[in-house]
Amino acid sequence: MKKQKTDAPKIAIRYHRCSTQEQNLMAQQQTTLAKCQEREFAILDGEFDDQGFSGKNIERPGLKRALDALASGRANVLVCAKLDRLSRSVPDFGSLMERAKTQGWDVCVCDLSIDTSTPNGELVANLIISISQWERRMIGLRTKEMLAAKKRSKQKLGRPQVVEDEVLDYIIRLREFGMSYRKIAADLDESGIKTPEGGDKWNDTSVRLMYLNSQKVVET
């Protein structure tokens, strides 16, 4: 359910990221502090930085803590110095914008002057969300078309207990969009894509295992 934005005082989370442990976060910290002072945002105390993490996806501990705090209502603005510190991917940024809109918090990106608490910033955010949703739908359409083409050519659709490469790629892309495993399972069901066993019902546990095996990572 979409939460309505209110006129409550703005409480900001300042988020900073760098790719190596050796890089200094000071310049980003000065930029976000100045923005909070300019906009008269209160600042939520806490550790929300990611040092030594790539921006290729949003699976980062500091960002996760920030998003949890925003979802819980302890803060209502996410402030970062540069867009690439938050995300290097338009789909990832689009998914963050969707989450912010649904949960009722704002995003302020200093280098692009994006501030979704303003009318212009909200317009930019809506455009990004629309592009992100369009790309996600196109990925699903291409996946279904490839599977249908295989079936028409009478190719064997996978082996028992093995997911099709096209389906696995689809799961990976949806996860990169920031979708939960439960939502991915529901999307696969709605798209009519069969499970590896030939069933009609996917579950979030199997989707999660497929994704983690493909990435060779362990979630904590």
N, C-alpha and C positions, 0 to 999 in steps of 0.2 A: 504494500500500500504506500502511495506517495505521501510523504510528510509535507505539510505546508510550512513555508518559511515564515518566520515571525519577525517582529521588530525588536526582539530581545538583543541585548548587548552582544557585540561580536567578540567571540573568544577564539583566538587563532592558535593553530599548530604551525610552527615553523619547521619545515622539512628540508633537509639538506642531504646531498649524496655525492660521493666521489668514488672513482673506480679502484683506487689503490689506497693502501694504508698510509702511504707516504704523502699523499696530497693533503692540502690544508683546506679546511672548511670555512676559514675565517671570512673570506670575501663573501661567500654565500650568506653567512650568518649576519654580516653587517648589512647586506642588501635587504634581507627579510626583516631585520629589526627596524631598519629605516622605514620600510613599507608599513609595518604595524604601527609605528609611531605616527606616520603621516595619516593613516586611516583611523587612528585612535582605537585600534584593536587591543583588547586585553590578550595576554599570552598565557597559554596553558603550560604549566611546568611539566617536564618529562623528557625522556630520551627518545627522540623520533628520527635520529639521523642514521644513515647507512654509509659506513666507510669501508671501502674494499668490495663494493657490490656493483655489478654492471647494471646498465639501464635497459637491457634487452627485454626484460619483462618486469612485472610488478610484484613478483614473488620475493619480497625483501622484508626482513624482520622489522626494521624501523618504520617502513611505510605501512606494514600490517598493523603495528601498534597505533599509528596515526589514524588509519581507517577505522579501526575498532573504536577509538576514542570519539571520532566524528559520528559513527553510527550510534553510539550510546548517548550522544547529546552532550558530552563533556566539553566539546568544542564545536564550532559551527563554521569555521573558515580554515582551509588548508592553504598555506602560503609557501611558495618556493621561489627561489631566485631566478631560475631559468627552466624552460620547458624540458630540456634534455636531462635535467637533474631529476625530474619527476618521471618522464617517460621518453623513450626514443622511438616509440611506435604510435602512429595515429590510432590504430585499433585499441591499444591499451589506454591511450588518453581518452578516446571516445567512451570506453567502458567506465573510466573514472568519472567522466562527466555524467553518464547515465546514473551511476551510483549516487553522485552528489545530488542530482535532480530528484531522484526517488527518495533519498533520505533527508533532503531539506538542508544541505549545507553548501557552502560556496567554495570556489577555487580562485585563488589569486596568483597569477604567474607574472612575476615582475618584469622580465625582459620583453614580454609581448604585450604588456599592459592588459592582460586578460583578467577580468574581475567579474565573476558571475553574479555579484551582488548589485551590479549596475545593469541598466537596460542593454547597452552595447555589448557588455561581456556576456550577458545571457543569450543574445542573438548569436554571437560567435560560438558559444557552447552548443546551442541547438543545431547549428550547421555541422559541427564536428560530430555530434551524436547521430545526425541523419546520415552522414557519410559512413560512419562506423556501422550503422544498422544495415545500410545498403550493401556494404562489402561483405558483411556476415551472411546476408541472404544469398548473395551471389556465390559464395563459397558452398553453401548448402545445395544450391541449384546445380552447380557444376559437379558436385559429388554424386547427386542422384542421377544426373545424366550419364556419368561414367559407369555407374553400376548398371543402369538400364542398357547401355551399349554392350556391356559384357554379357548380359543375359540374352540379348538379341543375337549375339554372335555365338551363343551356346558355350561360352567359356565357363569353366567351373568357378563358381563364386566362393573362392576361399577353401580352406581345409577345415575339418572339424576342430572346434575350439580355437581357431585362428581368425582374427579380424582382418577384413580386407584392408589393403594399404590405403585405399582412398578414404575409407571410413576412419582409419587411425589418423590420417592427415587432417580430416575434418574435426576430430576430437581435439587434436593438438591446437588447431587454429581457433576453435571456440574457447579453449582454455586460455589461449593467449589474448583473447578478447576480454578475459576476466570473468567468464561465466563459471558458475559453480558446477561441480560434478552432477548434482541433482538436476540442474537446469539443462546440462548437456544431455543427460539421459532422457529427459522429457522432450528435448528437441529431436533426438534420434527417433523416439517413438512417434512424434507428430510427423516426421518426414517419411515414415514407413520403412526405415532402414532396419534390416533384420540383425539380430544378435549373431555372434559366431556360431551359436547352436541352431540358428534358424528360427529363433523365437521372435515374438513381437514386442516384448517388454524388456527394456534396458533398466539397469539399476545403477545407482551412483557408485557403489563399491567396485563393480567391474569396470566402469568408466575410469575411476581413479587409478586402479591397478594398471590398466592399459596405458594411461598417460604417464604414470611414473616409470613403468618399464621402458617406455619409448624415450624418456628423458634421462634414464639411469640416475635418478635422484631419489632421495628419501625425504619426505616431508617431516617437519618437526612441529 
